[in-house]
Amino acid sequence: MKVITVGVNHRTAPVEVRERLAFAPNSFVEDLRSLRQLPGILEISALSTCNRVELTAATRDVERAQAHLCEELAARSGIGFESLREHLIVLSEKDAVAHTFKVAASLDSLVLGEPQILGQVKDAYRLSMESDTLGPILKRLYHQAFGCAKRVRTDTGIGSQSVSVASIAVDLAKRIFGDLAGRTILVVGAGVMCETAITHLKASGATRFLITNRTLARARDLAERFGGEPFALDQIGARLHEADIVITSTGSPVPIIYPTMVQRSLKQRRFKPMFFIDIAVPRDIDPAVSDIDGVFRYDMDDLSSVVADHLKAREDEARKAMEIVEEEVGNFLHWIDSLEFTPMLAALRERFHQDALDALTADKGFAKLDEAQQEAMRGMTRRVVNKLLHKPTIALREGAKRDDGELLLDSVRTLFDLHPQLQSTAEDLQEQP
């Protein structure tokens, strides 16, 4: 069994590509179940965040499964495979496992060490469980990824002086405006990102918050906790002119702030500048807003320049974290190998024992022995077979750990015609809850 990963992230694709691939929350389960039906896919999960859309799957046919997932993402993006290909990450086996662990441990995040990604990975696991698209391989992968992330947080300083995408966005606002005191902040959305942004804004001196959300009750709850003023999302056009800084992070599949809305607000503000930070994917703010004089719009890709300041202080801790990741990857791959090796060894022993016993009982002299003598001969035959297989077993066990170990095991399967027995074992494993 092999683990593969196919997708895009902030390192490989701009936000306009990532937003085309993002999974809508209301169709996530249905979409994942559909992907599970693709040829070669035995198990599958999806991680869809503002910085990445990545599919991780278990398969026995790596090339076939990867090809189908690439085709599916190309169809989903609407830009065609040739255009999408340059942005895709396509990983398998050790590289795919290492990538999953690095993502969970926040070593592949836009903001190194940010804590939100682990919660997002756990959400992906929960939704994949609800979709019934996980089996023993990916369940084990996720649980070990969670353990790896915990070790990284506990044993390194990667999470010290915690930063996040939201805190980086606030830093960017401070670079533009300097003192945030007296500025009116409009927060569009009521999720974790927005809550984190408000926390950092208050710590930076901001005092007046307008909070809106598709569900007004959630906006009211957030406003009550942080001393803000809630209003319904359908009033955003009428209230937008009050904001100096607008931070958006919703799950809307289409923009909710358009150029005409912003132009009208600027006139009401007597053309005082407006600062927009869009940390949603798909984007909440129409990119054309950037063409309006007096408007400064930033999205996820624009935050990279601010991120650089945070990286140098964390590089040493990142190296320590990678040592933990490499150890955990080795443990997982060893477990995967045991799934292949242990059933094969059992099948090999069974084949040798059965062939030896068949040869013994086929001898005419065997039938002339009494029951005790026959049992003694069977016992001696088993001991001889075990002795003959002892050194080959050790050699196989060590050989399976090499980079070309799969080739060795496959040769043994073919040489002794073990494929039918092992296929039955694999099917039993896949049916486990």
N, C-alpha and C positions, 0 to 999 in steps of 0.2 A: 504494500500500500504506500502511495506517495502523497505528499502534501504539495499543493501548488497555490500560487497567488497571482492574480491578474487584476490590473486596475490602473488608476492614475492618482497622483497626489501632488502636493504643492511644489515638490521638487521637479516634477516631470511635465506638469500641465498648468496653463494659466487658468484663472477662475472661470473664464468664459467656456472652457472645455469641461471643467469639473462640474459646473452647474447643469450642464446638459445630461450628465450621467447620474446626478443625485437621485437617491431613492425617496419617493414621497412617503411620509409616514403612514398615510391611509391605504397605501397599496404595497407596503413593504412585504408583508407575509405572502400575499399572492404572487408578487414578483419573484420572491425567493423560491417558492414552490415550483414556479415555472422553470427557473434555472436548474432546479434539481432534476428535471426531466430531460435535460440535455444529454446526449450520448457520452458515456465515459465518466459522468459525474455520479459519485456514490454518496457524497456528503457535501454540503456547501453552506457558507455563511457570507454575510455582506457587512462591511463597515462603511457607512456613509456619513461623513462629517463635512464641516466647512473646508477642510484641508485635504480630504481624500475620499475616493470611492474605490474600494478594493474588495474583490471576491476571493475567498479562500476556500479551497475544495480538497477533498480526498478522492483519489483516483488510482486505478491500476494502469491506465494508459495516459501518460503525461501529455504527449504531443496532441493526441486527439482531444482531450479535455481542454487543454489550453486553447487550441484552435477554435473550438465551439464557444468558449467564453469570450475570446477576442471578437469573434463575429457578432455575438450577442451585444457586447458593449458598443461595437461600431453601429449596429442597428439602433441601439438605444440613443446614441449621441446624435444621430441624424447627419453626421458629417462624413460618413464613409470610412472604411477601414484604412485606406491609404493615408488619409489625413490624420486619423486617430493614432496610427501605429507609432509615430515618432514620440507620442506622449505616454505610451503604455509601459508599465512595468510587468514583466512576465518572469516569474520566479518558480523554481521547483526544488523539492527535497530540502536540503540543508539551508539554502538561501531563503526559501519560503518560510521555514520554521523560524529562522533567525529574524526575519523581517517582522513576523507576528509578535515575537517577544520584544523586539526593539520598539515597535509601535506601542504596545501595552505599557512599557517602561518609560515612555515619553522620550526616547532617544532618537526618534525619527520625526518629532513634532517641529512645527515652525518655531515654537518657543521651547527650547530644550528644557526639559524638566517640568513643564506645565502639568498640573494635576488633573485637568478635565478629561484628558484622553482615556485614562483608565476607566472612568465612568462611562464613556462612550463605547469602549470595547465591551464592557459588561452589558450595556444596553443591546449591542449587536448580538452578543451571546444569548441574551434573554429572548430577543425577537426571533433568532434562529431556532431556539428551542420551541417557541410557540409555533413556528412554521413547520416543525417536525422534519427539518432538513439536516440535523446533526446526527452523527453516529459515534461509535467509540473513539474514532481517530480524532475528530475535531473537538469532541468533548474533552478528551485528554489534553489536546493542544491548548484549548482555552484555559483550562484549570491550571496547567503548568505556566501559561503566560501570566495569569493572575499572581501565582506564587513568585514568579521571576520579578514582576513589577514590585511586589511587596519587599523582596530582598533588596532591590535597587534603592527603594525609598529608605529602607532601614539601615543598610550597610554603607551607603554613600551620601554625599551632601548634594546630590543632584537636585533635590527639591528644596534646598535651603533658600531663604529669601524668595519664596514662591512667586513665580510670574505666570501669566496666562495671556492668551490672545486678548482678552478684555483689558488686562492691565497694560499691555503694550499699546492698545488703542488709546488708553488714557494718557500714557506717556507722549504719544503723538499729539494729542490735543494740547498738552502742556507746552510742547515745543512750539506750537503755532500761537497760542494765546498767552503763554506765560502763566500769570496768576489766573486761576479759574474762579476766584471769588467774584460774585456778582453776575456770573454767566448763567443763562438759563439752559438747562440740559433737557432735551427730549429723548426719552428712551422708548424705542418701538420694539416691543417683545417683553416677555416676562419669564423667560427661562433662566438657566444657570448662568449663561454668558452675560445676560443683561443684569442679573443680580450682582455678579462679580464686578461688572463695569461700574455700577452705582456705588458699590463698596469702595472701589479705588477712587472714584470721583469725589466722594464725600471726604475721603482721607486727604485729597489734594485741594480741599477748600471750597468745592462746589456746594451750593446750598439750595438752589431751586431746581426741582425736578418735575417734569411733566412725564407721565407714564401712560402709554396706551398699549393695548393688546387686543387681539381678535376676541378673546374671552375677557370681558370687562371685569369679572370677579377676580381673575388672577392679577390684573392691573391694580385693582383696589387693594388686594392683599400686599402686593409689593410696595405700593404707595404708603400704606399704613405702617409698614415696617421701617421705611426709610424716610418718612416725612415728605412724600411727594404728592402730586396732584394727579389723580387718574382721570382718564376720559376714554370714550369709545373710539375704536379705530376709524369708524366712518366719519369722525370729526377731524381727522388729521389735516385735511386741506384747510380747514378754518383755523387751526391752532398752530400750524407749522411756522408762521411768521414770528411767533414768540421765541423760538429757539435760536440760540447762538451755535449750539453744538447738537447734532442729531446722531445718535448711535442706534443702529438697527440690527436685530438678530431674531428673525422670525423663521417659520418653516414654510412661508408662502412660496408656491411654485412660480409665481410671476412677481414683477416689481410692484411695490405699493406706493412709491414716490416717483413722480414723473416730472419732466422738465417744465410743463405748463404750471404745475402746482408750485414748483420752486420759484419760477419767474414771478408769479402772482405774490408769493410770500416776500420776495425781495423788494418789490414795489411798496408793500405794506411796511417793510422795515426801513424804507428810505435808502435801500441798497447797501445797508450794513452787511459785511461779509457773513456767510454761513459756512459752517464746517460739518461735513457729513462723514461718518465712519460706518461703513457697511461690512459687518463681520458675518453676514449670512451667505450661505450657498445652497440654492440659487440666490443671486443677489436681490436685495430688497429695493435698491435704488437704481433706476435706469442709468446706465453709463453715460448717456447723453447729457445728464445733469452737469458733467464735468466741463462742458463747452460753454456754460453760462458764466459771464463775468461776475466776480465777487463770490463765487462758489468754489469750495475746496472739497473734493470728494475722494475718499480713500477706500479701497476694498482690501480683501485679504492679501492679495499680491503686493500691495503697496506697503504693508507692514514690515516687509523683509528688512528694510533699511534700519528700522528701529531695533529689530531683533539682534542685529550684529553686535550691538553694545552688550548684550546679555550673554553672548556665547563664550567670550574669552574667559570669563570668571568660572565657567562651568566645564571647561574642556578637561581639566584633570579629573574631575569627578566622573565625567562621561567615560573616560578611559577605564576607570574602576568599574563602572556600571557594565561596560562591554565585556569585561572579564566574567562577570556574573552571567550575562546573557550567553556567552560562549559555553559556559559550564552547563547551563540549563538546556541549551540546544543539544549538547552531547548526550545528556540524560534522556531527552525525548527521542532522539534518533536511536539510541540504544534500545529503548522500549519498542520502537517501530521494528527494529531488526529482530527483536525477540519474537514478535508476532509472525515474522516470516521464518525464522530459524527453528523455533521450538516445534511447530507443527511439521516442518519438513523433516527434522530429526526423528520425530515420532513415526512419521510415515516411512522413513528409511528403515528404521529398526523393525517396524511391523512387516515391511516387505522382506527383509532378510530372514526374520524369524519364520515367517509363513513359508517362504521358499525352502528353508532348511527342514522344517517339519514335514512339508509335502514330500520332499525327497526321502526323508526317513520313513514315513508311513507307507510310501510306495514300494519299499523294499520287501520282498516276499518273506524274508527272515523275521521282519518286525512282527508280523501277525502271529508267529509261532511263540513269541515271548508272552509270559503271563503279565497281568496288569501292573504289578510292582516293577517288573523289569522294563516294561514299556515307559512307565513314568520316569524311571531312572534315565532311560535313553533320551527322553524329551528334555529332562533337566540338563543333561550333559550337552545336548545340542544347543540349548539356550545359552549356556555358559560359554561355549565355543564361539557362538555368534557375537555375544557381548564382548569377548576378548578381541575378536577380529575387528569389531567396530570401534574399540576404545580409542586408538590413536587417530583413525580417520575423523572421529567425532571432535576430538580436540583440535585437529587441523582445520576442520570446517568452522568450528566456533571462532577461532582466531582469524581465519580467512574472511569470515562474514563481516568483520570489523574494518577491513580495508576498503579503500575507495572503490575498488572493483569487486567488492564482496558479492553484490547482487549477481554479477556475471558468473561467479563461482557457484552460487546457490542454484541459479537457473540451469547451469550445466549438470548439476547433480539431479535436479528434478527431471531433466530430459533423459539423462543417462539411465535412470532407474524407473522412468515412466511414473513419476509421482504426481503429475499435474491433476489427474482426476480426484485423488484423495485430498489434495491441498485446496482444490476449488470448493469441495464440499465444506472443508473447515472454514474457508473465507466467507462462504455464504452464511454459515452458522454465526460467525463473528458479526457480520453486518446486521443480523437480525436481533442482536443483543440490544436492550434498551440503553 
